[in-house]
């Protein structure tokens, strides 16, 4: 019989870090309390109780002088703030991967998005994540998510941010993502399943498929242990969950020739060692490979390899490098030139001691025990990840047009070159693409090939979508009398077509001016921006009749506002007839100067007193509002002079 232990069995990085923090508190002889069990394993909790570290889950019952260590599953924001306010010292042992999800859901809600969490609603980790936002939605599986999305059409239109419990199965997570992508119109996805969990589950599945029996070691209340049992059961008929070595029974494995052992992320190394040793004894197995406690502990810590993406904590900022604790035996460091792609950025401005950051492993030196890290490379990789996600989710990105290229233009999107074919720029065929250079544009990613570093974008996809949304909005809100600011798009002999937001309406020539005009271009020109209002519309036929001339533009209203009977105006003679002359007071408003009112003496012919085009001063002597007729008089301005002249002559005598 052969017994094989999974390399990833035992503590994950997060639990290992939490245990180290408790051990450090014990070494420092602090009066330590863990808020909730430090991890889901009763043996581990009992071990620390024997060393004087008690567990408490009520803030008010904790001694204010105690050092409180927050469990690896994390706590809600309100609990965290209450602990900080009450206790002398708070050590946050929340798994960095979980802490990242806290920040993601909090930021999503601040941006007006709906946080959706895939996980076991009652699990401490999920409760903690939900506690970092005000209105989270938690779904245990893909069916619950799908039911909610189909419950109301409004749900699929909400801006959703989707995250997962770190210990969820990859199969469930992929199913949830597929459902959400199919239905949601504004979706943001963050793959938050812990990489160590993913590796552990993958290795467990591979090991189970090769073995006759599988032993899963861990606490029965542990979520990730339960999922390991489920995964192993899909590949192996005989799977047993044991809490400790005492639960093993020889009869259970009498017919097995190869047995696999894996363990949950909260299972201490010594328990795995005892299970391994006991299985060796009860099966008389001579091929079993004994592993020391130190070796098991070494396997419980994440192995670092070049190209890995890992989480760490900034512990110091030196003169040439930033030191990072990775929770391993290696000392991590980031050279200054690997902090940011922007050479003007100072490390101390963007990083601070205590910050939890994700970094890229550039080089591992086992002999010196050091790991060279890069934040810059990871940021570059994330940009490509973001662009790939934007392509997959059809979301809009922003870039700056940097150059005109053969057949199109090139946009810089977060440092990545994105080619936009001429047909997708929005510039008419044969138009000048150079006019786009230097402009900040919104675009969608149509094609993405990371291997060839080739990205194709489209501006027209965004403008087309925006135009479609604007049209739908306009037709849903249009009503008679509503005013719009539009652009004159084209003209005919009978009117002008005006774009009022993606929809063209027609202003008939009779609605362009209060005066008589022969062609629309006497009033407006193509490209003019004008104010119009809706006269009538037909939503089914998609036709809109618009008006341009308003009551305020009515020349008669302008006249009555500006002038009254008895006022004097400078008028222009526009037409001479036998009985007098018509004079323009305002454009569109004429008055009649009767032949008897042309002078202070008898006039035989009108042309002897005035001529067409001549400007004269005239007095308004009568206004017929009903018939819109105005009588003017030049004579009325001359008559007062006669008595004055006679008085002057009498005085001279």
Phi, psi and omega in degrees: 000138180245136178244128181235130180258133178296138181296330184268007182296140175101196187311133168274176182301317184296314179292319180301319179296316180297316179297319178299321180293322176293315178302319180295321178296322178294316179297326179278003178057041178273152175280088191261145176225135174264134178276099188082165178300133185302330174203167183280072174203116186293329179293321179294317179297317179297322179301316181287329177297321179295336178267004175098005179262107183271165179248140177213141182240014179235120184301317185293342182266358182274136177296123181303337181274355184279156172268118184260129179251117180286134183301161182295336179286344181085174179223160176297161181303316182299320178293318180300314181292325178294320178295317180298323182285330186266320193264151181294322180217134177237122177254117183271103179263017177303135178304130180306327179293322178289320180300324178298320180293323176306314182292323181295313183288325179294316179294322180299315182292324177298330180273007179081018181262161180262110177289128177238123185248127175263116182172176178286115186305327184270357183289138182306321180296316181292320177299320179293315179300313180298332181284358178259011172215163187273326185228063180280159171240129182240127179236132184287333183204181183293330180293316180296321178296314181297320179298319180293317180296325181273352182297322181210139178301332181294329182298319181286345180269349182291148173286110188250137171247117187255125176228168182230152168303140186297335184258014178292163177277148180296326180297312180297317182297316179297323179295317179296318180297318181298317180296314183295318181296326182288328188255319189283143180260342180221083189242136176235124185242134174236120179281099188251008173294129183299136181299322179296321178296315180300315179296319181298316181293320179297315181293323179297319179296317180295317181293319181296325181291342182258348186253157176278334181213149179233139175245122177252121184258127178165172179288138181292344178267359182278126182295313184290331176293317178299322180290327176297320178299315180298316181294315180296325181294337179283344184239349183218135184287329184249102180232132181230134175263125178236142179278328180200175186297332182296345181270359181282144180225128185299323183298334182293341188235021184296328183262005183268135177260339178219126184240134178253146179233127172227171183210152179291165185293344181257009184271121180296152183296325183294330179289320178297320179298317180296320178297317179298316181293317180296318178299324178295321183286316186282342179253359183052042184279123181263348182266352184297138180267113179286135178239134180287164178300322180296321180292319178297319180295322179297320180292336182283345179264138184300129176283135181262133177226151177302131181098352179289153169250121185229159176262142178210173180240130178292122181250340179196150176238106183270196182277338182231347184207163176250127181270135185230130176272120182258001181076019179235182179286349182273150174263117182268144178213147177244113174301148183307321183284000177251010180281316183211153177286343179270111184294345181275349182284131176266130182308320182291344178277335184247345179234144179222151179302131182101344179295136172265120186230156174258135184225165180255132180278113181273315184206135177249126178244095183292329181294316180272348180072032181238157177226120175277132185239164177217128173270328181296314181297320181294321178298320177297319178294322181294326178297317177294324176298318181297319180292322178295318178294322179296323178292316183291320184267357180058040178268162183271137174238166183241140179211170179245129179288120184256335183199157172263129184241171179296115178086006180171205179228165179243132177249143175264112179247101181054037178092355180258135178283125178239120181274133179241110179302152182305323182292346182250011182271339185091355176273133181300151181304128182088355181285173184273104179292338181298340180292343180278341186301130180090349182278145172271124185233157173258139183211167174243147179274120181266322181225142181218124178224098184296319183299317180270359182052047182242124180227128177247137181235171180216125174277323184294331177300322180286313182295323179295318179292319179296319180295319179297319179294321180295321180295314179299320180294318182297312182292334180281340185245355186293144176203155181298133179093346182291138183264146178222151169262119185233174179239130179291117184264322180199167181221151174233181180291340184252003178165189181233141176262130186238129177277118181249032178116050180095349179234134179267132173243158183250129174258111180294151183303330180288343181260004181273326186213151176281338179267173178281127176231152182269323181223152181300329184289358171287340183247315183229162178233155176301130182099346179296143172261120185227159176266127180229169177220155184279124175269314176198162179208157177231102185296326181290316181273355179058046179240140180226129174257128184245156174244147178243317181286136182240169179301325179293332181275350181298118182303322181297320177295323178295321180296309183294334178286324187268327188236160175215166177302133181101344179283156176253140180222150173273117185241161182241124179291121183248340181202136179250130176234175185297326185260005177161202181225137174267132182235140180277121178271312174225157176306119181095354180231115179246153175233157181259128171259104181296152182304329180286347183251012182279333183206174180270015176218171183291131180247125181280315180235136180302320183296341178286339184259319182221165178225154180299135181094348182283139175260131181224160174271131180220153180257138177278114185253344179201140177229120176257096186295323182294316182266357180054052178238143183231134176253132181243162179211128172274323182302322182300335178274345182262331185304319181298342183287330184298307179302324181295322179293318180297320179296324180293321180293318179298321179294328181289328179289000000 
